[in-house]
């Protein structure tokens, strides 16, 4: 893992950003949706096996 030096402005932009997701594979080669929520300045990360669950979590909705 690379550790990068960034500027104050870059740090502010990262902290102030919202929600993201990316698609990857788990160890068994299943599709995995990784959600990143930094909307409140705390970076929360969760993994999901369905895009619906991922999007619901990012929107703050219950996925019952």
PEGI-V919006 format. One record per helix or strand of 3 or more residues. SS is the DSSP state (~ for helix, > for strand). FROM is the first residue (numbers start at 0). TO is the last residue. If there is no record, write none. Layout:
ss=SS from=FROM to=TO
ss=SS from=FROM to=TO
This chain:
ss=~ from=7 to=14
ss=> from=18 to=24
ss=> from=30 to=36
ss=> from=43 to=47
ss=~ from=50 to=58
